[in-house]
Amino acid sequence: MAIHPVIIEEGRDKHYHRLGDHRIAYLTSGDPAKPPLVMVHGWLSHAGFWRQTMQQLDSHFYCIAVDLLGHGHSDKPLAADYSIPAAAARVLALLDALGIGRFAYMGHSMGGFIGKQLAGSIARDRVTRFVDVAGVTTGRLSRYVRTVILPTVIVGRYLPAVWNLSRVGMRYAWYRQIYSDNVVYFTRHFSEFDSASIQMSIQRGVEVPTHHEARGIMTHDTTPLLDKITAPTLIVFGAQDNTVPVIEGQHALKHIPDARLLIYEHCGHIPMEEQPEQFFTDVRTFLIDEAKDN
């Protein structure tokens, strides 16, 4: 089963809401009368990343996928708080504005980081179930990210031509190969990505937000919040994740009271793309079947 992100530009499932001075974009799928499932993407990503996941789950949930500030079709202000607590507060403010009370939450990478902030602090009594996919916990990222990606982002903050080179390079298979070798375990999985989705992730305007977010990720630690998470939690990691080390998932498992960790072999940073059948089976069981039993 080939699962890959699809970017949706404008349409009836693309919505916007203004929070203060900033416009936040989000996608929806499913019946609004069904239980809400909130999905938050990772660093250098966007709401369209969740399109296939939404299609897998929208018969049971009202799916809401958020473009974080600085990403996708949301505003990208130069001067804004891009810290993890601020991002979590904006997600919750959007849900408040939409009239969403209690909700299940799924976050990938940085989205998992934000989920821990929500489930362990400001939305502790509202998160019903938590799916943490390759999520950051303590701010520890792989050596590759720390020595290659982060320095590039820092330089790109002050020298935008660095980003322009990446935008051009992503049009070519050999460049995507270099990138994919450090994201997914089997390169063929990355080749299935929609090129428009890749370009959305590195669109003009993300240079400064991405830099600020990187600093926020590296300086934040949700460990003090983990034992306060009461929502049943499913943690999913690829054994060969070269972006967020598996030790981050193991650390979360150790401290979250009601948590389970699944580690997929032959899988990198994107389990829903690399092991789709197993991932969606496990997620449906956790979010639907096990929730009914409880």
Secondary structure as the mmCIF struct_conf table of DSSP 4:
data_model
#
loop_
_struct_conf.conf_type_id
_struct_conf.id
_struct_conf.beg_label_comp_id
_struct_conf.beg_label_asym_id
_struct_conf.beg_label_seq_id
_struct_conf.end_label_comp_id
_struct_conf.end_label_asym_id
_struct_conf.end_label_seq_id
BEND BEND1 GLU A 10 GLY A 11
TURN_TY1_P TURN_TY1_P1 ARG A 12 ASP A 13
STRN STRN1 LYS A 14 LEU A 19
TURN_TY1_P TURN_TY1_P2 GLY A 20 ASP A 21
STRN STRN2 HIS A 22 SER A 29
BEND BEND2 GLY A 30 GLY A 30
TURN_TY1_P TURN_TY1_P3 PRO A 32 ALA A 33
BEND BEND3 LYS A 34 LYS A 34
HELX_LH_PP_P HELX_LH_PP_P1 PRO A 35 PRO A 35
STRN STRN3 PRO A 36 VAL A 40
TURN_TY1_P TURN_TY1_P4 TRP A 43 LEU A 44
HELX_RH_3T_P HELX_RH_3T_P1 ALA A 47 TRP A 50
HELX_RH_AL_P HELX_RH_AL_P1 ARG A 51 LEU A 57
TURN_TY1_P TURN_TY1_P5 ASP A 58 HIS A 60
BEND BEND4 PHE A 61 PHE A 61
STRN STRN4 TYR A 62 VAL A 66
TURN_TY1_P TURN_TY1_P6 LEU A 69 GLY A 70
BEND BEND5 HIS A 71 HIS A 71
TURN_TY1_P TURN_TY1_P7 GLY A 72 HIS A 73
BEND BEND6 SER A 74 SER A 74
BEND BEND7 LEU A 78 ALA A 80
BEND BEND8 SER A 83 SER A 83
HELX_RH_AL_P HELX_RH_AL_P2 ILE A 84 ALA A 97
TURN_TY1_P TURN_TY1_P8 LEU A 98 GLY A 99
BEND BEND9 ARG A 102 ARG A 102
STRN STRN5 PHE A 103 HIS A 108
TURN_TY1_P TURN_TY1_P9 SER A 109 SER A 109
HELX_RH_AL_P HELX_RH_AL_P3 MET A 110 GLN A 117
HELX_RH_PI_P HELX_RH_PI_P1 LEU A 118 ILE A 122
TURN_TY1_P TURN_TY1_P10 ALA A 123 ARG A 126
STRN STRN6 VAL A 127 VAL A 133
BEND BEND10 ALA A 134 ALA A 134
BEND BEND11 THR A 137 GLY A 139
HELX_RH_AL_P HELX_RH_AL_P4 ARG A 143 TYR A 144
HELX_RH_PI_P HELX_RH_PI_P2 VAL A 145 ILE A 149
HELX_RH_AL_P HELX_RH_AL_P5 LEU A 150 TYR A 158
TURN_TY1_P TURN_TY1_P11 PRO A 160 PRO A 160
HELX_RH_AL_P HELX_RH_AL_P6 ALA A 161 GLY A 169
TURN_TY1_P TURN_TY1_P12 MET A 170 ARG A 171
BEND BEND12 TYR A 172 TYR A 172
HELX_RH_AL_P HELX_RH_AL_P7 ALA A 173 SER A 180
TURN_TY1_P TURN_TY1_P13 ASP A 181 VAL A 183
BEND BEND13 TYR A 185 PHE A 186
HELX_RH_AL_P HELX_RH_AL_P8 THR A 187 SER A 191
TURN_TY1_P TURN_TY1_P14 GLU A 192 GLU A 192
BEND BEND14 PHE A 193 PHE A 193
HELX_RH_AL_P HELX_RH_AL_P9 SER A 195 SER A 201
TURN_TY1_P TURN_TY1_P15 ILE A 202 ILE A 202
TURN_TY1_P TURN_TY1_P16 ARG A 204 GLY A 205
HELX_RH_AL_P HELX_RH_AL_P10 GLU A 207 MET A 218
TURN_TY1_P TURN_TY1_P17 THR A 219 THR A 219
HELX_RH_AL_P HELX_RH_AL_P11 THR A 223 LEU A 226
TURN_TY1_P TURN_TY1_P18 ASP A 227 LYS A 228
BEND BEND15 ALA A 231 ALA A 231
STRN STRN7 THR A 233 GLY A 238
TURN_TY1_P TURN_TY1_P19 ALA A 239 GLN A 240
BEND BEND16 ASN A 242 VAL A 244
HELX_RH_AL_P HELX_RH_AL_P12 VAL A 246 HIS A 255
TURN_TY1_P TURN_TY1_P20 PRO A 257 ASP A 258
STRN STRN8 ALA A 259 TYR A 264
BEND BEND17 GLU A 265 HIS A 266
BEND BEND18 HIS A 269 HIS A 269
HELX_RH_AL_P HELX_RH_AL_P13 PRO A 271 GLU A 274
BEND BEND19 GLN A 275 GLN A 275
HELX_RH_AL_P HELX_RH_AL_P14 PRO A 276 ARG A 284
HELX_RH_PI_P HELX_RH_PI_P3 THR A 285 ASP A 289
HELX_RH_AL_P HELX_RH_AL_P15 GLU A 290 ASP A 293
#
